[in-house]
């Protein structure tokens, strides 16, 4: 019998199945949107939802401290990359190598 939470459970399980080998390809897919939500940060940073939510809150506070507004869609990908100390070029290079 179908349960209302069944779809949500399946989505959560699919999110957890991101392999470390293809993390950079997944990061490129997420970065193509231009913004990241806490759920996207969870995949992008390979962490749990609580840590991703904390990171999201930190980035929102930094953005607002600079006098800028945060998009309703999420945090700008460039801001996340700067915080993590990675560049889009390095992500592309690693994705091309299959790492």
C-alpha positions in Angstrom: 0.0 0.0 0.0 1.3 3.5 -0.9 2.1 5.8 1.9 2.3 9.7 1.6 5.9 9.8 2.8 7.0 7.1 0.3 8.1 9.6 -2.3 10.0 11.6 0.2 11.8 8.5 1.5 12.8 7.5 -2.0 14.1 11.0 -2.7 16.2 11.0 0.5 17.6 7.6 -0.3 18.5 8.7 -3.9 20.3 11.8 -2.5 22.4 9.6 -0.2 23.6 7.4 -3.1 26.0 10.0 -4.5 29.3 8.2 -4.9 32.5 9.9 -4.0 33.9 9.0 -7.4 31.4 11.2 -9.2 31.1 14.0 -6.7 32.7 16.6 -9.0 30.3 15.7 -11.8 27.4 16.1 -9.4 28.9 19.4 -8.2 29.0 20.7 -11.8 25.3 19.7 -12.2 24.4 21.5 -9.0 26.5 24.6 -9.8 24.8 24.9 -13.2 21.7 26.1 -11.3 23.7 29.0 -9.9 22.4 28.6 -6.4 22.3 25.9 -3.7 19.7 25.0 -1.1 20.6 23.3 2.2 19.7 20.0 0.5 22.0 20.8 -2.4 24.8 21.7 0.1 24.4 18.3 1.7 25.3 16.7 -1.6 27.8 19.4 -2.7 29.8 19.2 0.6 29.2 15.5 1.3 27.8 16.2 4.8 24.6 15.6 6.8 21.6 17.9 6.5 22.3 19.5 9.9 25.8 20.5 8.9 24.5 21.7 5.5 21.8 23.8 7.2 24.4 25.3 9.5 26.7 26.1 6.6 23.7 27.7 4.8 23.0 29.8 7.8 26.6 31.0 8.0 26.6 31.9 4.3 23.3 33.8 4.6 24.7 35.8 7.5 27.9 36.6 5.6 25.9 37.7 2.6 23.6 39.9 4.7 26.6 41.4 6.5 27.9 42.6 3.2 24.6 44.4 2.6 23.5 42.0 -0.1 20.2 40.0 -0.3 20.0 36.3 -0.5 18.0 34.9 -3.3 14.8 33.0 -2.5 16.3 30.1 -4.5 19.4 29.7 -2.3 23.0 30.7 -1.8 25.1 31.7 -4.8 27.4 28.9 -6.0 30.4 31.2 -6.2 30.0 32.1 -2.5 29.9 28.5 -1.5 33.0 27.7 -3.6 34.9 30.7 -2.0 33.9 29.5 1.4 35.1 25.9 0.7 38.2 27.1 -1.0 37.5 25.4 -4.4 37.2 26.8 -7.9 34.9 25.8 -10.7 38.0 25.1 -12.8 39.3 22.6 -10.3 35.8 20.9 -10.2 35.8 20.7 -14.0 39.3 19.3 -14.0 38.5 16.6 -11.5 35.2 15.8 -13.1 37.1 15.3 -16.5 39.4 12.8 -14.7 36.5 11.0 -13.2 37.3 12.0 -9.7 
